Amino acid sequence: MDELSDRPNCSSAAVRRVATALARAFMAGEASPPAMRARAERVLGHPAPWLVPLALHLHFARAAPAGEVWPPQQHDQVVASILAFPAFLAAFERPEAIPVVRAYYPFHQPMGHPPEPLAGLLLPSLATIGDLADWLEMAPSMLDWYADASAWSSRSRAEKLDHYHSRWVAKAAGGARLIEAPKENLRFIQRRILREILNRVPVHEAAQGCVRGRSVVDNARLHLGSALLLKLDLRDFFASISGARVHALFRTLGYPRETARYLTGLTTRCSPAWLLRQVPQEAYPSPEERCRRRDWARQFMGRHLPQGAPTSPALANLCAYRLDLRLAGAARECQAGYSRYVDDLVFSCADGDLARGRRIVFMVQDIILEEGFAPNWRKTRLAPACASQRITGLVVNERLNLPRAEYDTLKAILTNCRRHGPASQNRRGLPDFRAHLRGRLSWLRQVNPERGARLQALFDEVLWD
């Protein structure tokens, strides 16, 4: 046991800390009341009078057989029973006799079982922090540092010791986006978590973005030729997914509380306060608007999914499973199709009634708010069949296609390359202009093979140096 000398105050966290220490003492050996009381006395450092009735209450209420030990799966239930015991709570009302934890019994919660639909997943067994450190091939001290590296408050120390590169990027439609890319070592850790844990958990069939085997083209094909297209956008999608949601996800997969806490720390971030001073201000004309944007930026100081981490898209899809489930159910009731590409929600209706479409939008927005997300009201669109219907940059009115302007621009570039040479069209000075055009052609052929074949013929006629 590790001796402790800190005296807790009477906050709820301090009361829970004492209850947890007592629960682990009760579960550390024989489950008979005398043995449980003796171990609890070692934790408190003295024989408190309420320990005897507490041990008897737990022995009979939890039906622990004499001579046996408590199963570790009942840890949380034992803690809850202690917190509900009146004599235990009354001890904290007397300042001269507040319970103090003097020693801890070790406790390692075992791996749990995920829900039945996920029972066949081959996830790594990480019952303890030591198991997690061994799995990641690092010392426990390093694991603790990587999981809690965002706690630095000094700017100079934060920039030196923080595990993320952060920058504000201006959006085309106004505003700014915070990009938080992990540095090399943490990125390696996150990729392993992604590859061996997150990628093995199935997402909802409506989730199309950042899912292996699904693409922008697959998402657009789901809504071809619809009479009415409803498009919504989720505001600050990654930042709105809190560390508590991510922790709950790892707990659902069967990981014990401490392991889930460390996995959450490795995949989420609390942005340092000095980042708030770097929010771009030029685009906001009034002091009131600047204050509003500064308040908006403060949400990043809470633990959230960093936009730029390899694990964030997969975690976002998994944390949005209930949202997809409810929206897909609502779409079925309305005889509509539904898909989500990261933060872009699309509903396709066979009925072109705009009034009915607006009612669907109001219902969908209520579901989004109930699930803890926020719709971007300014990006909500209703597109009838007579207008250009676009999903993630692709036209889906009758057949899948690129916007006409984009196709015409690429065709003009290739025609001029054939007539005047590639150098005349490389106005941005790209180092490998040929590879750049080949990539754009490949994208066109994936969307529209016929048009792509025509432009490929032009590409083949160009005299490349």
QUILINUR-V155178 format. One record per backbone hydrogen bond with DSSP energy under -0.5 kcal/mol. NH is the residue of the N-H (numbers start at 1). CO is the residue of the C=O. E is the energy in kcal/mol with one decimal. If there is no record, write none. Layout:
((NH:CO:E) (NH:CO:E))
//
This chain:
((2:104:-0.6) (3:1:-0.6) (4:102:-3.0) (8:6:-0.6) (15:11:-2.2) (16:12:-2.4) (17:13:-2.0) (18:14:-2.0) (19:15:-2.3) (20:16:-2.7) (21:17:-2.1) (22:18:-2.4) (23:19:-2.5) (24:20:-2.2) (25:21:-1.5) (26:22:-2.7) (27:23:-1.7) (28:25:-1.1) (29:26:-0.5) (31:68:-2.8) (36:32:-2.5) (37:33:-2.7) (38:34:-2.2) (39:35:-1.9) (40:36:-2.1) (41:37:-2.1) (42:38:-1.3) (43:39:-1.4) (44:40:-2.1) (45:41:-2.1) (46:41:-0.5) (48:46:-1.4) (51:48:-1.6) (52:49:-0.5) (53:49:-0.5) (54:50:-1.6) (55:51:-2.7) (56:52:-2.3) (57:53:-2.6) (58:54:-2.5) (59:55:-2.2) (60:56:-2.2) (61:57:-3.0) (62:58:-2.2) (64:59:-1.3) (65:63:-0.6) (68:65:-1.7) (70:29:-0.5) (74:71:-2.2) (75:72:-1.6) (78:74:-2.5) (79:75:-2.2) (80:76:-2.1) (81:77:-2.1) (82:78:-2.2) (83:79:-2.4) (84:80:-1.2) (85:82:-1.4) (86:84:-0.5) (89:85:-1.8) (90:86:-2.5) (91:87:-1.1) (92:89:-1.2) (93:90:-1.6) (94:91:-0.7) (95:93:-0.7) (97:94:-2.0) (98:95:-0.7) (102:43:-3.8) (102:100:-0.6) (103:43:-1.1) (104:2:-0.9) (109:107:-0.5) (112:254:-3.9) (118:115:-1.9) (119:116:-1.7) (121:118:-1.6) (123:121:-1.3) (126:124:-0.8) (132:128:-1.9) (133:129:-2.6) (134:130:-2.6) (135:131:-2.4) (136:132:-2.0) (137:134:-0.8) (138:133:-2.3) (143:139:-2.2) (144:140:-2.4) (145:141:-1.7) (146:142:-2.6) (147:143:-2.1) (148:144:-1.3) (149:146:-0.6) (151:148:-1.2) (152:149:-0.6) (158:154:-3.0) (159:155:-2.7) (160:156:-1.1) (161:157:-3.0) (162:158:-2.7) (165:181:-3.4) (166:164:-0.6) (167:179:-1.8) (169:177:-3.2) (171:175:-2.2) (174:171:-1.3) (177:169:-3.0) (179:167:-2.9) (179:177:-0.7) (180:178:-0.6) (180:307:-2.8) (181:165:-2.5) (181:179:-0.6) (183:163:-3.0) (187:183:-2.9) (188:184:-2.1) (189:185:-1.8) (190:186:-2.8) (191:187:-2.2) (192:188:-1.5) (193:189:-2.1) (194:190:-2.6) (195:191:-2.7) (196:192:-2.7) (197:193:-1.5) (198:193:-2.0) (199:194:-2.8) (200:197:-0.9) (201:198:-1.6) (202:200:-0.6) (207:204:-1.6) (208:206:-0.6) (208:340:-3.0) (209:340:-1.0) (211:208:-0.7) (214:211:-2.2) (219:215:-2.2) (220:216:-2.3) (221:217:-2.3) (222:218:-1.0) (222:219:-0.5) (223:220:-1.8) (224:221:-1.2) (225:396:-2.1) (226:223:-1.0) (227:349:-1.1) (228:349:-1.7) (229:383:-2.4) (230:347:-3.4) (231:229:-0.5) (231:381:-2.8) (232:345:-2.6) (234:343:-2.3) (235:374:-3.3) (237:234:-0.7) (240:236:-2.0) (241:238:-1.4) (242:240:-0.9) (243:303:-1.6) (246:242:-1.7) (247:243:-2.8) (248:244:-2.3) (249:245:-1.9) (250:246:-2.2) (251:247:-2.2) (252:248:-2.2) (253:249:-1.6) (254:251:-1.7) (255:250:-1.9) (260:256:-3.0) (261:257:-2.1) (262:258:-2.2) (263:259:-2.6) (264:260:-2.2) (265:261:-2.1) (266:262:-1.9) (267:263:-1.0) (267:264:-0.6) (268:264:-1.5) (269:304:-2.5) (271:269:-0.6) (271:300:-2.5) (275:272:-1.5) (276:273:-1.7) (277:274:-0.7) (278:275:-1.6) (279:276:-1.2) (284:281:-1.6) (285:283:-0.7) (290:286:-1.9) (291:287:-2.3) (292:288:-2.1) (293:289:-2.4) (294:290:-1.9) (295:291:-2.3) (296:292:-2.1) (297:293:-2.0) (298:294:-1.0) (299:296:-1.3) (300:297:-1.6) (301:298:-1.8) (302:299:-1.1) (304:269:-2.0) (305:238:-1.2) (305:241:-1.0) (306:304:-0.5) (308:306:-0.9) (309:306:-1.7) (312:309:-1.0) (313:309:-0.6) (315:311:-2.5) (316:312:-2.8) (317:313:-2.3) (318:314:-2.1) (319:315:-2.9) (320:316:-1.5) (321:318:-1.4) (324:320:-2.7) (325:321:-2.6) (326:322:-2.4) (327:323:-2.6) (328:324:-2.6) (329:325:-1.8) (330:326:-2.5) (331:327:-2.3) (332:328:-2.0) (333:329:-1.9) (334:330:-1.3) (335:332:-1.5) (336:331:-3.0) (337:348:-2.6) (339:346:-1.8) (340:206:-2.8) (341:344:-2.7) (342:340:-0.7) (343:341:-0.8) (344:341:-2.1) (345:232:-2.7) (345:343:-0.6) (346:339:-2.5) (347:230:-2.7) (348:337:-1.6) (349:228:-3.0) (350:335:-0.8) (354:352:-0.6) (357:353:-1.9) (358:354:-2.2) (359:355:-1.7) (360:356:-2.0) (361:357:-2.1) (362:358:-2.2) (363:359:-2.0) (364:360:-2.7) (365:361:-2.6) (366:362:-1.6) (367:363:-1.8) (368:364:-2.4) (369:365:-2.1) (370:366:-2.3) (371:367:-1.6) (372:369:-1.6) (373:368:-2.2) (376:233:-3.5) (377:375:-1.1) (379:376:-1.6) (380:377:-1.3) (381:231:-2.7) (383:229:-3.0) (384:382:-0.6) (385:227:-1.4) (387:384:-1.6) (389:387:-0.6) (390:388:-0.6) (391:394:-2.7) (394:391:-1.9) (395:401:-3.0) (396:389:-2.7) (398:399:-0.5) (401:395:-1.7) (403:393:-0.6) (407:403:-2.0) (408:404:-2.8) (409:405:-2.2) (410:406:-1.9) (411:407:-2.4) (412:408:-2.4) (413:409:-2.2) (414:410:-2.2) (415:411:-2.3) (416:412:-2.4) (417:413:-2.1) (418:414:-2.0) (419:415:-1.8) (420:416:-3.3) (421:417:-1.4) (424:421:-1.0) (425:422:-1.5) (426:422:-0.9) (427:425:-2.1) (429:426:-1.1) (433:430:-0.6) (436:432:-1.8) (437:433:-2.2) (438:434:-2.3) (439:435:-2.1) (440:436:-1.7) (441:437:-2.4) (442:438:-2.4) (443:439:-1.9) (444:440:-2.0) (445:441:-2.7) (446:442:-1.6) (447:443:-1.7) (448:444:-3.6) (452:448:-2.4) (453:449:-2.1) (454:450:-1.6) (455:451:-2.1) (456:452:-1.9) (457:453:-1.5) (458:454:-1.3) (459:455:-2.3) (460:456:-2.2) (461:457:-0.8) (461:458:-0.7) (462:458:-0.5) (462:459:-1.1) (464:462:-1.1))
//
